[in-house]
Structure formats: structure tokens, C-alpha cells
Amino acid sequence: MVPRAMGLRRLTLIFELWVALVTAFPTPVSIRTNTTAHLIFGHTFVPATIPVGTLLHHSRMNHDPPPSPEFFAFDLEHANVFCFYAPCLMFNYAVGRDLQVGYFDGTSAATLPGARDFQDILFNGKFIPDQEYNPWTHAMNMCRWADKVGLDGIVRMEPSFEVILCNIESDLTLVSKLELVYPESIYFPGTPLPKNANSSISQRTSHPRLRAKQPYFPPPTMPVYPPPPGWKGKQLSHLEISYESVRAGMWHNGLPGENRVILDYSRIVSAYDDTYTSLVTARDGVPRSKHRMGSISSRDWERIQAEVHEVLIRDPSPAKINWQLLFQALTDRYSERLEDLRYVLRQSDLDPVEVVANARHKVLIALSPYMVLPRAKSDPVPELSRPRNPSEQSNFDDKNSRSGPDGGWFDRIYEGCATYATAGISQKSSLNVQEQRLFSSIARVQSAICASLVHIWTEAFDSEEKPVFARKMIATWRAEVEQLMEWLDWHTWVKCDPPCGPGTQCVLASWPWEISSGEEDIGPTCRGSLISY
């Protein structure tokens, strides 16, 4: 029997969160409207590795090398945003050994309420309000915790990805130190910057990426501070440099995301798991954009701390199942196909019979790898009743085939489709707790997709014989597909439609420049600059 209900929303949340880990294009808040702000509150912790030889970057407005702990960007454009005026020094480092880090998903470098909840649970001992947040204290607490569990630092996202490292001198090798052309500025070196417009964790007690709700950007003006000696023409504005940091984050929008951070999927910890019952209750009926961990009970607080500690002190799984590829393969197989099917079913300008035929064709394509041969409904015909003349045999077979397939045919199609993604994992009992969550998430998502497609196929199979019901079938199928896509909520469906032309990029609003409260709903738009408020 093909199941009807999708249910178990937490499994598709887990699936989408994990398939989109270390991508800078998080899951959309609303597939139906295709509008979202680039701000997702994380519920996942993943042990990860930064491989030896990876380049990391740090800019600051003095010649002193960064002390420990300090933040480093993976992209030069991201690091460059923290130079406001001369001197602008860019320190480029190479990772000297494989660094063991913890990755917090979502926009986990933001100062907005909820963005750092998982970090607070693990190493701050309480939820730190925005007005009390101090990035230096946060980093020091993190390093004390990291030392106990064998980590070198943590990775977080804002418009692009950063790592906060605890022991720079032992972990990194300086490759170059460059004094760069600074942006045009109305401020002179040595004079105070506007409040919160700082450039590093260690230089001051606050940080624009981590503290200010709306960082300062010098207004367009003739620069008061002179350009570098010998410079001709206009300098870049700080707003233009900031947009390039957003663009750098967009390079990691799609899979595989930020591939300089290698995640260990076998040790993922998710606060969306049903074992953390206090969070399940708090999320009931609440849109995903409002999900927080602030309602966690003291018991679940201790349990999630213990689970993270356990996975960090445990050796990596020897099974070596490539979970990322399993997640990605399922997304690759159905993302465009579901989108195409929804498009066909929304074509109100076409004849309903044509729409039904086109939709049937799309579903047939999606299910064809599992489309086993049907058996006729009618009872087997005795051998003596079969025609002996070969010329009469084809008419006999055609007549009997019109009786339709047996009742179990659709179930067999569903079974082949629903079990395909996990068929290669033969011994589920050998999986650890975290891997069993991965397995359950993949299996449930595959099952839901196949159930919807097969339900449509049961009506579409002989739809040519019932054109009078075309409009009703379209309405039913469209509701089925839209409900499925809303339930899946895949990040691959967040895009600019129509696609952007030359000279513009598809951009989501990004903290800290275009999101100041977390309540904004600025969807993907085609543009070539930040929105100025």
C-alpha cells in the first residue's frame, strides 16, 4: 500500500539542513512565495577538518600580526571588508596541519537573537543577549571548551565563512603580509571610528560582524583622507568592498558549498532530533524562520552537551559511507524534476487535456527506472483457450492488456522507488546513532517523493481514457506537488526567476548589511550592489 501522509517534518528539516551544510544559500523560508532573507538560525553541530595547505586571511588596520584567538576568512574578499582606512594590512596564512574544528550551521556569526544559541549551550553556559555579547569573551570561552574536546577552533557563516582559531602561532604559517589600497574614507588613521565599526576581535571589545545591528558605512562623499601616493582616479568605497564579500559567499551557494571545510557526517548532532522533546514542543506550529533553541529544558541542555562531547571524543566512523553524496544524489535526481512538474501543472493557458498529458509524461520519466512490467488484472487464461494461429495471437494479447495492470503494480513501483536511495546500506544495525538519523532522513524523504509521484501515476496511467476529469486531475496533482515541495523546502528552489542578466547577481539579503532585526523578508533579487538603508 503506497503511504499517503508525509508527516515527520523534522526528518525533512534534518535532510535539507544536512544537504545544505556549508553552503551560503540556506534553505528558503517559503518555497510558495520564493522570498527569504539570508538568515537561518542553526540547529546543527558538525565536527570538521580544515586540510593542511588551506589559505586563510585576516585584515586589520595596523601592522601587528593577529594574536590568539582571532578570526580568519576563507575568502580574501571577506577578509578585506574589515579595513576601513589606512593602513590596511592583509595577513595571508597557510594551515600547517589538518585542523580539527566544529562547524555551527546557519548564520551563526550574527548577533541577532537565536543565531548563536547552539554555541551558547556548548561553551557559554547561558544564552547571551545581544546587548551583552562580547566577541572576545565568546572566543575565549570557546577556546577553553575546545581545548577540552580536542578542537582547534570553530567555523561559522555570515555572508561567507570564517574560522575562529585558538592557537595561531602553532597552527598557521604566514605566507605574506600585504599593505593594500584602502577604501576612500572620511576618517584619518588614529581617530576613533564610529561606534561598532571595528576591524577585529582582538583590537577592540566589539566587532561589526558580530555586534553591530547595522554597521556603519561612510556615506558617498569626496574622501577627506587623501588617496595613496601616486593613486589616480576613484578608490573603491567601503560599501563596494562589502558587496564583494557577499559575492564571495555566493560562490558557495550551491553544492558542494565551502569545500575547504570537510564535514564528518557520521558525527552530526542535530537539535531537530525528536529526542530533544522540549524543542519539539516549542517548534510545533511555528514557521522555520522562528525556530530557536531558547526554550530548551535543563535536561535537554545537558543531553545535547553530552552528545556533542561524545561525538568529539569518539574516533571517526570506520564505515566510510559517503553520506554527503547520498543526500546530494537524491536532491540532484528530483529537484529539477519536481520543479518541472509543478511548472507544467501551473500552465493554465493550455488545454487541460494537454496539461494532463504533459504531466503524465513528466511522472513517467521520473518513475521509469522503477517501472516494472505490469501483470494483467484478469485471471490467467488456460493454455487450451489461447489461439493457436500466430496471426490471432497479437489481437488476443491486445484485448487482454486492456484490462489494466494488477492491483499490486503501483505498490511494486513505489517499493522500488522508495528503497533505492538506501539500498546500498545493507547493515543498518552497524550505524551509530548519528548515522541512523541520516539513514532515517534519507529514507523518509525518498519515500515521500515516491509516494506523491506514484499517487499521481495511479490516475495519470489511464488518463487518456477520461479526458472529462482533466481539470480535476490537474488541481489534485498540483496540490500534491506543491504540498510536497513545501514540505521538502529545498534550498535549490531559491533562485531569481527569471535568471539574472549580465552585470548582476542573484543576491539574498545578508546580515549584517541588509538585515538588522531578523524580521526582514527580502527575497532573491538581481542586483550588483548592496541595498543601502
Beta strands, then each sheet from edge to edge (+ up, - down):
strand 1: 44-50
strand 2: 55-60
strand 3: 70-73
strand 4: 88-95
strand 5: 99-104
strand 6: 153-157
strand 7: 161-165
strand 8: 172-180
strand 9: 262-263
strand 10: 269-270
strand 11: 505-507
strand 12: 525-527
sheet 1: 3+ 7- 6+ 5+ 1- 9+
sheet 2: 3+ 7- 6+ 5+ 1- 10+
sheet 3: 2+ 4- 8+
sheet 4: 11+ 12-
end
